[in-house]
Amino acid sequence: MARPSPELAEGLALAGSPHRWGLAALLLVTVVWGTTFPAMKAMTGELQAVEIITLRFAVASAVLWPFLRGIRGPELRWGGWMGLVMFVATALQVSGLALTSSNRNAFITGLNVVLVPILASVLGQRLGWPVLAGATLSVFGMSAMFYEAAPWGLGDTLTLASAFCYAVYVLALEQCGKAMARAGQHCRPERLAALQSLAMLGLGFAAMCVQPGTALATLPARVQAHAWPLLYLGLVASAGMVWLQAWGQARVRAVEAALMYSLEPVFAALTAVYYIHELMSGRALLGAAVIVLGVMVSQWTGRMRSA
């Protein structure tokens, strides 16, 4: 059998690189997001959800402000729309986190691994068996991590609504890239991240002004004990990861991205063990392994089988 020339072999290798780099970027996003659950859980004792969101994205907006130059109409519309969806999702998630544990919140949020394929199929996308099998395994894995015996509560309901909003957001990112491409424009992830951060800052500040019980006068004193975690959430988990997520999702399908995000409860649970001392049982560790298996199965393609 004839071997391909070095030039052709290099071309074939590079053809799959954007997809691989996209998956690697989303994996890093998932790792960082997993660390945010325990960090935000520790803050909810002194800060309300809208306060955490506003402070977090004030930092992110300050960092991403220079990227707003030369903004275009389609970018402005998509950035504002996705900023609104992300604000609702984050507000529901943090509100739910105040009423439940970090591990439980991470598991329910991870259910978007099922919601994204369901919504994608409603929109007419065809899903192969690896994606469906990977989603099924990920759900079984997350259910194993859901090891606590406490009954379903209001915090769980709020988090489930948040998971649905995150699923809409993941699909909106994919549709944004396609719509911009049809218009002959390039969807710049740094501009998209800046617009989303600014939208979330504005919505969060507006909510702080009208929400009863928000004590603006005591905010500096309450923030002081959480200054470093807030900087981490704003600089790394928000400014950096919103940009990296937009960059990575431009290179993979939304359903694949959702499966990568299913690893989030794994990293959240591991971080919770170290940061707030929430212990993992053997059943939870088994669930983490099944989630990893689900992600691997979802990436099983014809190219991998032939290799």
ZAMI-795669 format. One line per field, with one value per residue: residue number from 0; residue in one letter; z, x, y of N, C-alpha, C in turn. Coordinates in nm, 3 decimals, decimal comma. Example, Ala and Ser with C-alpha at 12.3 -4.5 7.8 and 13.67 -1.06 7.14 Angstrom:
BEGIN
pos: (0  1)
code: (A  S)
npz: (0,780  0,708)
npx: (1,319  1,285)
npy: (-0,569  -0,225)
capz: (0,780  0,714)
capx: (1,230  1,367)
capy: (-0,450  -0,106)
cpz: (0,780  0,787)
cpx: (1,320  1,290)
cpy: (-0,330  0,003)
REM end
This chain:
BEGIN
pos: (0  1  2  3  4  5  6  7  8  9  10  11  12  13  14  15  16  17  18  19  20  21  22  23  24  25  26  27  28  29  30  31  32  33  34  35  36  37  38  39  40  41  42  43  44  45  46  47  48  49  50  51  52  53  54  55  56  57  58  59  60  61  62  63  64  65  66  67  68  69  70  71  72  73  74  75  76  77  78  79  80  81  82  83  84  85  86  87  88  89  90  91  92  93  94  95  96  97  98  99  100  101  102  103  104  105  106  107  108  109  110  111  112  113  114  115  116  117  118  119  120  121  122  123  124  125  126  127  128  129  130  131  132  133  134  135  136  137  138  139  140  141  142  143  144  145  146  147  148  149  150  151  152  153  154  155  156  157  158  159  160  161  162  163  164  165  166  167  168  169  170  171  172  173  174  175  176  177  178  179  180  181  182  183  184  185  186  187  188  189  190  191  192  193  194  195  196  197  198  199  200  201  202  203  204  205  206  207  208  209  210  211  212  213  214  215  216  217  218  219  220  221  222  223  224  225  226  227  228  229  230  231  232  233  234  235  236  237  238  239  240  241  242  243  244  245  246  247  248  249  250  251  252  253  254  255  256  257  258  259  260  261  262  263  264  265  266  267  268  269  270  271  272  273  274  275  276  277  278  279  280  281  282  283  284  285  286  287  288  289  290  291  292  293  294  295  296  297  298  299  300  301  302  303  304  305  306)
code: (M  A  R  P  S  P  E  L  A  E  G  L  A  L  A  G  S  P  H  R  W  G  L  A  A  L  L  L  V  T  V  V  W  G  T  T  F  P  A  M  K  A  M  T  G  E  L  Q  A  V  E  I  I  T  L  R  F  A  V  A  S  A  V  L  W  P  F  L  R  G  I  R  G  P  E  L  R  W  G  G  W  M  G  L  V  M  F  V  A  T  A  L  Q  V  S  G  L  A  L  T  S  S  N  R  N  A  F  I  T  G  L  N  V  V  L  V  P  I  L  A  S  V  L  G  Q  R  L  G  W  P  V  L  A  G  A  T  L  S  V  F  G  M  S  A  M  F  Y  E  A  A  P  W  G  L  G  D  T  L  T  L  A  S  A  F  C  Y  A  V  Y  V  L  A  L  E  Q  C  G  K  A  M  A  R  A  G  Q  H  C  R  P  E  R  L  A  A  L  Q  S  L  A  M  L  G  L  G  F  A  A  M  C  V  Q  P  G  T  A  L  A  T  L  P  A  R  V  Q  A  H  A  W  P  L  L  Y  L  G  L  V  A  S  A  G  M  V  W  L  Q  A  W  G  Q  A  R  V  R  A  V  E  A  A  L  M  Y  S  L  E  P  V  F  A  A  L  T  A  V  Y  Y  I  H  E  L  M  S  G  R  A  L  L  G  A  A  V  I  V  L  G  V  M  V  S  Q  W  T  G  R  M  R  S  A)
npz: (0,000  -0,090  0,069  0,199  0,080  0,258  0,266  0,218  0,435  0,644  0,590  0,629  0,901  1,006  0,938  1,126  1,351  1,440  1,553  1,756  1,913  1,984  2,148  2,353  2,455  2,557  2,750  2,934  3,006  3,138  3,357  3,501  3,547  3,713  3,950  4,039  4,174  4,457  4,539  4,498  4,661  4,914  4,931  4,936  5,189  5,281  5,067  4,824  4,533  4,308  4,381  4,380  4,106  3,987  4,093  4,007  3,726  3,691  3,727  3,511  3,293  3,308  3,235  2,975  2,835  2,637  2,403  2,289  2,089  1,758  1,732  1,583  1,436  1,425  1,611  1,840  1,881  1,915  2,130  2,335  2,359  2,434  2,665  2,828  2,851  2,977  3,214  3,342  3,371  3,538  3,764  3,855  3,908  4,114  4,309  4,359  4,455  4,703  4,851  4,849  4,830  4,714  4,547  4,473  4,337  4,122  3,990  3,902  3,738  3,544  3,398  3,158  2,963  2,865  2,796  2,592  2,356  2,324  2,272  2,045  1,865  1,838  1,695  1,458  1,417  1,342  1,538  1,607  1,708  1,889  2,027  2,151  2,309  2,466  2,605  2,751  2,916  3,059  3,204  3,370  3,513  3,642  3,800  3,977  4,115  4,250  4,536  4,776  5,041  5,091  5,039  4,731  4,672  4,684  4,604  4,430  4,225  4,124  4,028  3,828  3,645  3,578  3,444  3,210  3,093  3,049  2,856  2,643  2,602  2,519  2,271  2,146  2,114  1,914  1,705  1,672  1,556  1,310  1,200  1,177  0,996  0,769  0,710  0,614  0,795  1,065  1,372  1,648  1,930  2,151  2,144  2,171  2,428  2,576  2,534  2,648  2,915  2,983  2,950  3,151  3,374  3,370  3,396  3,641  3,816  3,792  3,900  4,161  4,250  4,264  4,401  4,700  5,025  4,953  5,066  4,997  5,133  5,316  5,154  5,075  5,312  5,338  5,108  5,142  5,273  5,073  4,859  4,702  4,595  4,438  4,253  4,121  4,010  3,843  3,672  3,575  3,563  3,441  3,252  3,114  3,061  2,938  2,699  2,604  2,586  2,382  2,174  2,162  2,110  1,855  1,706  1,752  1,765  1,917  2,069  2,125  2,278  2,502  2,611  2,687  2,888  3,073  3,236  3,436  3,701  3,806  3,843  4,007  4,236  4,318  4,376  4,580  4,784  4,865  4,910  5,056  5,205  5,139  5,128  4,909  4,822  4,758  4,562  4,438  4,325  4,141  3,973  3,866  3,708  3,518  3,386  3,260  3,086  2,929  2,792  2,640  2,479  2,333  2,153  1,976  1,664  1,307  1,206  1,434  1,481  1,252  1,291)
npx: (0,085  0,060  0,236  0,141  0,273  0,521  0,435  0,158  0,085  0,144  -0,042  -0,283  -0,261  -0,270  -0,527  -0,702  -0,628  -0,748  -0,991  -0,899  -0,753  -0,960  -1,115  -0,926  -0,909  -1,169  -1,166  -0,984  -1,133  -1,342  -1,209  -1,130  -1,381  -1,486  -1,354  -1,481  -1,720  -1,686  -1,558  -1,748  -1,949  -1,840  -1,860  -2,130  -2,233  -2,199  -2,235  -2,476  -2,631  -2,651  -2,467  -2,224  -2,210  -2,204  -1,966  -1,779  -1,794  -1,739  -1,467  -1,391  -1,491  -1,334  -1,086  -1,134  -1,219  -1,059  -1,099  -1,336  -1,322  -1,400  -1,634  -1,895  -2,229  -2,371  -2,211  -2,258  -2,532  -2,542  -2,364  -2,492  -2,734  -2,642  -2,511  -2,728  -2,858  -2,655  -2,635  -2,882  -2,858  -2,630  -2,713  -2,926  -2,783  -2,598  -2,778  -2,908  -2,690  -2,648  -2,836  -2,790  -2,549  -2,205  -2,119  -2,365  -2,486  -2,309  -2,345  -2,617  -2,607  -2,445  -2,622  -2,679  -2,550  -2,724  -2,940  -2,846  -2,800  -3,072  -3,206  -3,063  -3,139  -3,407  -3,375  -3,303  -3,058  -2,863  -2,770  -2,500  -2,436  -2,210  -2,214  -2,466  -2,439  -2,223  -2,337  -2,533  -2,377  -2,243  -2,453  -2,527  -2,289  -2,284  -2,512  -2,426  -2,238  -2,407  -2,453  -2,568  -2,810  -3,011  -3,335  -3,492  -3,480  -3,557  -3,322  -3,214  -3,403  -3,375  -3,114  -3,148  -3,304  -3,110  -2,928  -3,070  -3,071  -2,796  -2,761  -2,902  -2,736  -2,494  -2,571  -2,638  -2,390  -2,278  -2,460  -2,415  -2,155  -2,213  -2,405  -2,259  -2,067  -2,224  -2,289  -2,057  -1,865  -1,626  -1,650  -1,533  -1,380  -1,276  -1,404  -1,667  -1,658  -1,599  -1,830  -2,028  -1,943  -1,970  -2,246  -2,340  -2,235  -2,379  -2,647  -2,628  -2,563  -2,792  -2,980  -2,884  -2,948  -3,225  -3,303  -3,446  -3,298  -3,033  -2,743  -2,575  -2,409  -2,266  -2,120  -1,838  -1,702  -1,792  -1,693  -1,422  -1,315  -1,325  -1,173  -0,954  -1,055  -1,264  -1,119  -0,993  -1,218  -1,308  -1,088  -0,969  -1,169  -1,379  -1,313  -1,094  -1,190  -1,442  -1,369  -1,199  -1,380  -1,555  -1,371  -1,293  -1,537  -1,589  -1,462  -1,557  -1,850  -2,166  -2,287  -2,071  -1,919  -2,085  -2,060  -1,792  -1,817  -1,945  -1,758  -1,727  -1,854  -1,678  -1,428  -1,522  -1,599  -1,354  -1,215  -1,376  -1,324  -1,069  -1,092  -1,330  -1,370  -1,558  -1,632  -1,566  -1,732  -1,675  -1,857  -1,900  -1,650  -1,644  -1,848  -1,726  -1,529  -1,690  -1,800  -1,574  -1,525  -1,755  -1,708  -1,487  -1,600  -1,778  -1,615  -1,543  -1,471  -1,488  -1,231  -1,076  -1,127  -1,019  -0,756)
npy: (-0,119  0,219  0,481  0,800  1,113  1,314  1,582  1,559  1,400  1,574  1,772  1,630  1,580  1,839  1,905  1,800  1,937  2,192  2,100  1,929  2,110  2,275  2,103  2,063  2,323  2,357  2,161  2,270  2,495  2,365  2,250  2,481  2,599  2,403  2,455  2,680  2,630  2,544  2,780  2,986  2,885  2,921  3,195  3,255  3,273  3,531  3,704  3,802  3,645  3,822  4,012  3,872  3,808  4,065  4,182  3,997  4,014  4,278  4,292  4,126  4,278  4,507  4,407  4,312  4,533  4,683  4,533  4,605  4,784  4,888  4,740  4,547  4,552  4,289  4,145  4,292  4,248  3,963  3,933  4,080  3,936  3,677  3,746  3,814  3,562  3,416  3,561  3,511  3,233  3,212  3,357  3,198  2,966  3,040  3,125  2,883  2,743  2,855  2,726  2,457  2,185  2,209  1,994  1,881  2,091  2,117  1,872  1,885  2,109  2,001  1,850  1,966  1,830  1,648  1,806  1,976  1,803  1,726  1,970  2,039  1,838  1,905  2,136  2,030  1,902  1,615  1,340  1,129  0,783  0,770  1,019  1,012  0,780  0,859  1,076  0,941  0,772  0,973  1,089  0,873  0,858  1,108  1,082  0,890  1,038  1,198  1,163  1,226  1,204  1,385  1,529  1,645  1,993  2,351  2,479  2,290  2,292  2,553  2,530  2,337  2,481  2,663  2,496  2,440  2,695  2,725  2,528  2,640  2,857  2,734  2,627  2,865  2,988  2,828  2,880  3,149  3,161  3,038  3,213  3,450  3,368  3,318  3,578  3,664  3,745  3,736  3,574  3,712  3,591  3,735  3,983  3,902  3,790  4,022  4,178  4,013  4,006  4,277  4,310  4,138  4,264  4,509  4,415  4,282  4,493  4,651  4,475  4,461  4,716  4,721  4,496  4,385  4,395  4,401  4,524  4,790  4,963  4,810  4,649  4,678  4,595  4,332  4,220  4,223  3,996  3,811  3,888  3,785  3,534  3,650  3,801  3,593  3,463  3,668  3,740  3,495  3,279  3,412  3,642  3,518  3,251  3,280  3,395  3,187  2,977  3,066  3,069  2,797  2,666  2,745  2,560  2,308  2,092  2,184  1,980  1,816  1,990  2,015  1,761  1,763  1,952  1,798  1,694  1,872  1,838  1,650  1,781  1,981  1,839  1,733  1,968  2,066  1,888  1,963  2,242  2,316  2,096  1,894  1,565  1,284  0,987  0,632  0,561  0,806  0,852  0,642  0,729  0,957  0,838  0,708  0,927  1,034  0,820  0,842  1,083  1,007  0,806  0,960  1,086  0,892  0,816  0,742  0,782  0,740  0,470  0,348  0,420)
capz: (0,000  -0,101  0,182  0,154  0,085  0,384  0,260  0,235  0,573  0,730  0,566  0,696  1,046  1,042  0,915  1,249  1,462  1,501  1,636  1,878  1,996  2,040  2,260  2,461  2,514  2,635  2,869  3,030  3,056  3,232  3,479  3,574  3,596  3,826  4,073  4,082  4,260  4,598  4,566  4,512  4,777  5,033  4,932  4,949  5,327  5,307  4,947  4,746  4,399  4,217  4,422  4,329  3,960  3,954  4,125  3,921  3,588  3,690  3,703  3,374  3,199  3,310  3,161  2,835  2,777  2,513  2,287  2,239  1,976  1,626  1,744  1,471  1,473  1,461  1,734  1,950  1,907  1,971  2,262  2,431  2,378  2,511  2,799  2,903  2,882  3,076  3,342  3,404  3,409  3,652  3,880  3,905  3,961  4,243  4,404  4,398  4,531  4,842  4,919  4,836  4,841  4,594  4,462  4,421  4,240  4,004  3,918  3,833  3,629  3,441  3,319  3,023  2,868  2,805  2,742  2,466  2,244  2,305  2,204  1,911  1,780  1,809  1,591  1,331  1,405  1,354  1,636  1,589  1,828  1,993  2,108  2,235  2,409  2,560  2,691  2,844  3,018  3,143  3,297  3,473  3,599  3,730  3,899  4,081  4,198  4,325  4,637  4,903  5,068  5,117  4,938  4,631  4,731  4,599  4,545  4,317  4,117  4,065  3,953  3,707  3,551  3,532  3,347  3,084  3,036  2,999  2,731  2,541  2,577  2,441  2,134  2,091  2,070  1,784  1,606  1,649  1,459  1,179  1,149  1,137  0,875  0,657  0,680  0,563  0,901  1,158  1,511  1,729  2,067  2,252  2,144  2,226  2,572  2,633  2,531  2,746  3,048  3,005  2,967  3,282  3,473  3,373  3,450  3,782  3,891  3,795  3,996  4,296  4,287  4,287  4,483  4,843  5,111  4,909  5,146  4,926  5,227  5,383  5,054  5,083  5,427  5,311  4,996  5,182  5,306  4,952  4,750  4,612  4,514  4,339  4,146  4,043  3,933  3,740  3,575  3,514  3,531  3,358  3,136  3,039  3,018  2,843  2,570  2,559  2,548  2,249  2,078  2,149  2,050  1,711  1,643  1,780  1,767  2,048  2,147  2,174  2,385  2,620  2,670  2,758  3,010  3,170  3,330  3,537  3,837  3,853  3,893  4,118  4,353  4,363  4,437  4,704  4,886  4,913  4,946  5,162  5,277  5,105  5,096  4,802  4,853  4,650  4,456  4,365  4,244  4,028  3,883  3,794  3,605  3,412  3,310  3,171  2,982  2,840  2,704  2,546  2,383  2,245  2,053  1,897  1,525  1,209  1,198  1,550  1,465  1,153  1,348)
capx: (0,000  0,144  0,233  0,125  0,393  0,532  0,353  0,018  0,068  0,139  -0,171  -0,388  -0,247  -0,315  -0,671  -0,775  -0,574  -0,842  -1,086  -0,829  -0,723  -1,088  -1,148  -0,831  -0,948  -1,290  -1,128  -0,928  -1,247  -1,415  -1,129  -1,139  -1,518  -1,507  -1,301  -1,562  -1,831  -1,653  -1,523  -1,872  -2,021  -1,784  -1,900  -2,274  -2,269  -2,193  -2,269  -2,589  -2,596  -2,629  -2,344  -2,113  -2,207  -2,164  -1,824  -1,700  -1,788  -1,675  -1,325  -1,378  -1,514  -1,218  -0,978  -1,172  -1,265  -0,990  -1,141  -1,463  -1,299  -1,437  -1,740  -1,990  -2,369  -2,402  -2,143  -2,327  -2,659  -2,516  -2,302  -2,594  -2,829  -2,580  -2,486  -2,853  -2,879  -2,555  -2,668  -2,992  -2,805  -2,539  -2,791  -2,997  -2,685  -2,546  -2,890  -2,924  -2,572  -2,664  -2,934  -2,753  -2,404  -2,126  -2,124  -2,501  -2,504  -2,229  -2,409  -2,739  -2,562  -2,390  -2,726  -2,688  -2,496  -2,842  -3,028  -2,793  -2,841  -3,217  -3,239  -3,002  -3,223  -3,527  -3,336  -3,280  -2,927  -2,858  -2,671  -2,450  -2,444  -2,111  -2,258  -2,577  -2,386  -2,143  -2,429  -2,597  -2,277  -2,216  -2,564  -2,511  -2,177  -2,323  -2,607  -2,348  -2,177  -2,515  -2,458  -2,624  -2,943  -3,106  -3,441  -3,488  -3,525  -3,565  -3,190  -3,198  -3,489  -3,309  -2,998  -3,196  -3,338  -2,982  -2,873  -3,142  -3,020  -2,661  -2,776  -2,938  -2,616  -2,399  -2,621  -2,633  -2,253  -2,262  -2,539  -2,348  -2,049  -2,271  -2,470  -2,155  -2,004  -2,315  -2,283  -1,923  -1,786  -1,562  -1,692  -1,412  -1,414  -1,242  -1,511  -1,786  -1,637  -1,609  -1,970  -2,101  -1,904  -2,030  -2,390  -2,363  -2,208  -2,493  -2,764  -2,603  -2,572  -2,934  -3,047  -2,843  -3,014  -3,369  -3,332  -3,454  -3,204  -2,896  -2,686  -2,460  -2,320  -2,179  -2,057  -1,690  -1,658  -1,821  -1,609  -1,282  -1,272  -1,329  -1,112  -0,873  -1,144  -1,335  -1,023  -0,977  -1,340  -1,319  -0,977  -0,945  -1,289  -1,472  -1,248  -1,016  -1,261  -1,548  -1,300  -1,151  -1,496  -1,598  -1,267  -1,298  -1,662  -1,586  -1,390  -1,624  -1,996  -2,222  -2,311  -1,940  -1,883  -2,164  -2,002  -1,671  -1,861  -1,992  -1,648  -1,726  -1,876  -1,559  -1,332  -1,586  -1,593  -1,214  -1,181  -1,452  -1,253  -0,954  -1,121  -1,431  -1,371  -1,670  -1,568  -1,621  -1,740  -1,632  -1,957  -1,876  -1,529  -1,684  -1,922  -1,629  -1,465  -1,788  -1,811  -1,455  -1,550  -1,856  -1,644  -1,403  -1,688  -1,838  -1,516  -1,509  -1,509  -1,434  -1,086  -1,012  -1,137  -0,921  -0,622)
capy: (0,000  0,337  0,573  0,939  1,194  1,390  1,703  1,520  1,355  1,692  1,837  1,553  1,600  1,972  1,918  1,771  2,013  2,285  2,027  1,882  2,226  2,320  2,015  2,092  2,451  2,337  2,084  2,366  2,572  2,281  2,239  2,607  2,613  2,313  2,516  2,794  2,589  2,563  2,920  3,063  2,832  2,986  3,337  3,274  3,302  3,676  3,781  3,752  3,601  3,935  4,080  3,792  3,823  4,202  4,201  3,906  4,062  4,409  4,262  4,076  4,387  4,596  4,341  4,293  4,659  4,724  4,455  4,655  4,876  4,837  4,641  4,548  4,532  4,150  4,108  4,360  4,178  3,831  3,948  4,120  3,825  3,569  3,798  3,801  3,421  3,377  3,625  3,435  3,103  3,227  3,399  3,081  2,871  3,087  3,121  2,743  2,701  2,900  2,641  2,317  2,165  2,234  1,875  1,865  2,198  2,085  1,761  1,928  2,195  1,914  1,787  2,025  1,732  1,585  1,910  2,028  1,717  1,730  2,095  2,035  1,754  1,985  2,231  1,959  1,840  1,469  1,299  0,994  0,700  0,800  1,132  0,967  0,687  0,937  1,152  0,846  0,736  1,090  1,104  0,770  0,897  1,220  1,033  0,822  1,141  1,261  1,058  1,272  1,149  1,493  1,534  1,753  2,117  2,470  2,502  2,197  2,339  2,670  2,484  2,271  2,589  2,716  2,401  2,461  2,820  2,697  2,453  2,739  2,937  2,654  2,622  3,001  3,011  2,762  2,952  3,278  3,140  3,010  3,334  3,545  3,315  3,342  3,720  3,695  3,807  3,644  3,591  3,729  3,550  3,834  4,083  3,836  3,780  4,156  4,219  3,935  4,052  4,409  4,289  4,078  4,368  4,600  4,347  4,256  4,619  4,689  4,386  4,502  4,841  4,702  4,378  4,418  4,325  4,421  4,633  4,845  5,031  4,713  4,563  4,674  4,516  4,191  4,176  4,219  3,860  3,727  3,965  3,701  3,449  3,730  3,831  3,469  3,442  3,769  3,736  3,363  3,203  3,490  3,704  3,420  3,132  3,315  3,407  3,056  2,897  3,110  3,025  2,652  2,619  2,773  2,451  2,181  2,100  2,216  1,858  1,772  2,083  1,980  1,641  1,806  2,019  1,700  1,668  1,978  1,788  1,578  1,879  2,052  1,753  1,726  2,096  2,078  1,809  2,041  2,381  2,328  1,968  1,805  1,438  1,201  0,845  0,544  0,570  0,931  0,831  0,559  0,816  1,042  0,755  0,684  1,051  1,038  0,721  0,897  1,182  0,934  0,740  1,061  1,124  0,774  0,842  0,648  0,801  0,675  0,324  0,304  0,433)
cpz: (0,000  0,020  0,129  0,165  0,217  0,383  0,282  0,378  0,669  0,714  0,635  0,847  1,088  1,027  1,042  1,367  1,521  1,593  1,766  1,971  2,059  2,160  2,380  2,532  2,604  2,759  2,975  3,089  3,163  3,364  3,564  3,629  3,714  3,957  4,123  4,178  4,409  4,632  4,587  4,631  4,904  5,044  4,966  5,092  5,355  5,187  4,875  4,604  4,306  4,254  4,370  4,178  3,922  3,978  4,033  3,781  3,579  3,663  3,559  3,272  3,193  3,228  3,011  2,765  2,648  2,388  2,228  2,121  1,844  1,629  1,629  1,521  1,510  1,589  1,855  1,984  1,971  2,111  2,368  2,463  2,464  2,650  2,887  2,944  2,990  3,213  3,415  3,453  3,534  3,777  3,940  3,970  4,099  4,348  4,451  4,484  4,677  4,921  4,910  4,843  4,708  4,497  4,396  4,313  4,111  3,923  3,837  3,717  3,513  3,358  3,182  2,918  2,798  2,735  2,609  2,348  2,218  2,229  2,062  1,816  1,745  1,697  1,460  1,314  1,423  1,445  1,610  1,719  1,929  2,083  2,203  2,345  2,513  2,655  2,794  2,955  3,113  3,245  3,407  3,569  3,694  3,834  4,010  4,172  4,286  4,444  4,766  4,917  5,092  5,007  4,842  4,692  4,632  4,531  4,425  4,198  4,047  3,980  3,825  3,602  3,494  3,426  3,211  3,016  2,981  2,868  2,617  2,503  2,490  2,295  2,069  2,044  1,933  1,675  1,574  1,544  1,319  1,118  1,101  1,009  0,753  0,614  0,627  0,665  0,992  1,300  1,601  1,875  2,172  2,259  2,204  2,378  2,639  2,640  2,635  2,888  3,081  3,026  3,106  3,394  3,485  3,434  3,600  3,866  3,901  3,896  4,140  4,343  4,323  4,379  4,630  4,923  5,068  4,980  5,079  5,023  5,292  5,285  5,062  5,197  5,402  5,200  5,041  5,210  5,184  4,833  4,651  4,532  4,407  4,223  4,058  3,955  3,818  3,632  3,501  3,469  3,442  3,234  3,051  2,982  2,925  2,704  2,516  2,518  2,409  2,142  2,055  2,080  1,902  1,635  1,669  1,775  1,909  2,133  2,201  2,289  2,513  2,689  2,741  2,889  3,114  3,268  3,446  3,678  3,894  3,916  4,009  4,247  4,408  4,431  4,571  4,817  4,949  4,975  5,060  5,231  5,259  5,054  4,985  4,846  4,737  4,533  4,373  4,276  4,122  3,925  3,803  3,681  3,489  3,326  3,212  3,057  2,881  2,743  2,600  2,438  2,285  2,134  1,966  1,755  1,434  1,196  1,312  1,534  1,364  1,207  1,441)
cpx: (0,088  0,126  0,216  0,257  0,400  0,445  0,205  -0,008  0,059  0,006  -0,285  -0,382  -0,301  -0,465  -0,751  -0,732  -0,674  -0,942  -1,021  -0,798  -0,851  -1,129  -1,056  -0,867  -1,070  -1,263  -1,070  -1,038  -1,322  -1,341  -1,145  -1,280  -1,546  -1,459  -1,389  -1,675  -1,797  -1,622  -1,649  -1,954  -1,971  -1,828  -2,047  -2,320  -2,275  -2,238  -2,388  -2,545  -2,565  -2,503  -2,222  -2,099  -2,154  -2,015  -1,736  -1,686  -1,747  -1,526  -1,304  -1,394  -1,396  -1,103  -1,009  -1,214  -1,193  -1,039  -1,275  -1,445  -1,338  -1,548  -1,840  -2,131  -2,405  -2,335  -2,213  -2,457  -2,636  -2,456  -2,402  -2,692  -2,766  -2,540  -2,609  -2,878  -2,782  -2,584  -2,777  -2,941  -2,718  -2,615  -2,867  -2,901  -2,636  -2,656  -2,916  -2,810  -2,582  -2,755  -2,902  -2,601  -2,336  -2,134  -2,260  -2,530  -2,430  -2,292  -2,530  -2,705  -2,511  -2,495  -2,745  -2,626  -2,609  -2,928  -2,978  -2,827  -2,992  -3,258  -3,183  -3,086  -3,354  -3,499  -3,298  -3,143  -2,938  -2,742  -2,631  -2,454  -2,334  -2,154  -2,370  -2,529  -2,303  -2,229  -2,494  -2,501  -2,250  -2,328  -2,558  -2,398  -2,213  -2,425  -2,536  -2,280  -2,281  -2,548  -2,526  -2,769  -3,048  -3,212  -3,422  -3,547  -3,529  -3,432  -3,166  -3,283  -3,429  -3,190  -3,038  -3,238  -3,212  -2,919  -2,940  -3,091  -2,879  -2,667  -2,813  -2,816  -2,515  -2,442  -2,617  -2,493  -2,228  -2,338  -2,479  -2,240  -2,104  -2,334  -2,368  -2,087  -2,091  -2,314  -2,147  -1,834  -1,730  -1,607  -1,568  -1,443  -1,384  -1,348  -1,638  -1,776  -1,653  -1,753  -2,052  -2,070  -1,968  -2,180  -2,420  -2,336  -2,327  -2,617  -2,748  -2,616  -2,717  -3,010  -3,010  -2,920  -3,161  -3,400  -3,338  -3,355  -3,060  -2,840  -2,559  -2,360  -2,222  -2,102  -1,905  -1,638  -1,679  -1,733  -1,466  -1,232  -1,265  -1,263  -1,037  -0,960  -1,220  -1,244  -1,002  -1,099  -1,349  -1,213  -0,969  -1,075  -1,386  -1,404  -1,175  -1,100  -1,378  -1,488  -1,259  -1,266  -1,544  -1,499  -1,277  -1,423  -1,672  -1,523  -1,452  -1,775  -2,045  -2,242  -2,180  -1,895  -1,957  -2,108  -1,871  -1,709  -1,913  -1,883  -1,647  -1,753  -1,755  -1,461  -1,390  -1,576  -1,451  -1,172  -1,252  -1,386  -1,142  -0,996  -1,220  -1,457  -1,500  -1,610  -1,641  -1,621  -1,685  -1,727  -1,935  -1,753  -1,559  -1,761  -1,831  -1,563  -1,561  -1,806  -1,694  -1,473  -1,651  -1,798  -1,558  -1,488  -1,745  -1,744  -1,473  -1,561  -1,450  -1,283  -1,015  -1,017  -1,033  -0,779  -0,592)
cpy: (0,123  0,427  0,716  1,014  1,270  1,515  1,670  1,476  1,473  1,765  1,765  1,573  1,736  1,988  1,892  1,854  2,112  2,217  1,982  1,999  2,282  2,236  2,042  2,222  2,434  2,252  2,177  2,453  2,494  2,265  2,365  2,627  2,522  2,371  2,629  2,755  2,605  2,708  3,003  3,016  2,900  3,131  3,356  3,298  3,451  3,760  3,717  3,719  3,718  4,012  4,005  3,811  3,961  4,224  4,117  3,963  4,208  4,392  4,217  4,188  4,483  4,537  4,338  4,422  4,697  4,650  4,502  4,750  4,809  4,734  4,657  4,518  4,389  4,104  4,169  4,287  4,043  3,840  3,988  4,009  3,716  3,616  3,788  3,656  3,374  3,439  3,546  3,300  3,112  3,267  3,281  2,982  2,913  3,089  2,979  2,694  2,743  2,808  2,492  2,306  2,191  2,116  1,859  1,968  2,169  1,973  1,808  2,021  2,111  1,842  1,852  1,933  1,657  1,689  1,964  1,936  1,718  1,855  2,097  1,950  1,824  2,084  2,163  1,897  1,688  1,430  1,154  0,915  0,730  0,914  1,089  0,873  0,762  1,017  1,061  0,806  0,852  1,111  0,999  0,805  1,008  1,176  0,957  0,923  1,211  1,171  1,102  1,227  1,257  1,498  1,653  1,879  2,232  2,500  2,414  2,241  2,460  2,628  2,413  2,373  2,652  2,627  2,417  2,588  2,802  2,620  2,546  2,821  2,862  2,647  2,760  3,035  2,949  2,838  3,087  3,264  3,117  3,135  3,436  3,499  3,337  3,488  3,762  3,762  3,699  3,675  3,595  3,696  3,654  3,944  4,026  3,827  3,916  4,203  4,143  3,980  4,186  4,398  4,233  4,177  4,463  4,538  4,320  4,382  4,665  4,604  4,422  4,625  4,821  4,586  4,416  4,334  4,338  4,544  4,685  4,908  4,934  4,624  4,561  4,587  4,366  4,134  4,151  4,077  3,769  3,795  3,876  3,604  3,527  3,769  3,709  3,445  3,542  3,757  3,604  3,299  3,279  3,546  3,601  3,307  3,163  3,332  3,270  2,966  2,935  3,064  2,875  2,604  2,654  2,657  2,315  2,202  2,124  2,091  1,801  1,861  2,047  1,856  1,672  1,873  1,921  1,660  1,768  1,926  1,713  1,676  1,959  1,970  1,745  1,855  2,113  1,999  1,891  2,173  2,394  2,193  1,889  1,674  1,364  1,055  0,762  0,547  0,695  0,918  0,744  0,641  0,906  0,963  0,728  0,808  1,063  0,940  0,774  0,998  1,113  0,866  0,841  1,103  1,007  0,790  0,738  0,659  0,731  0,523  0,275  0,317  0,318)
REM end
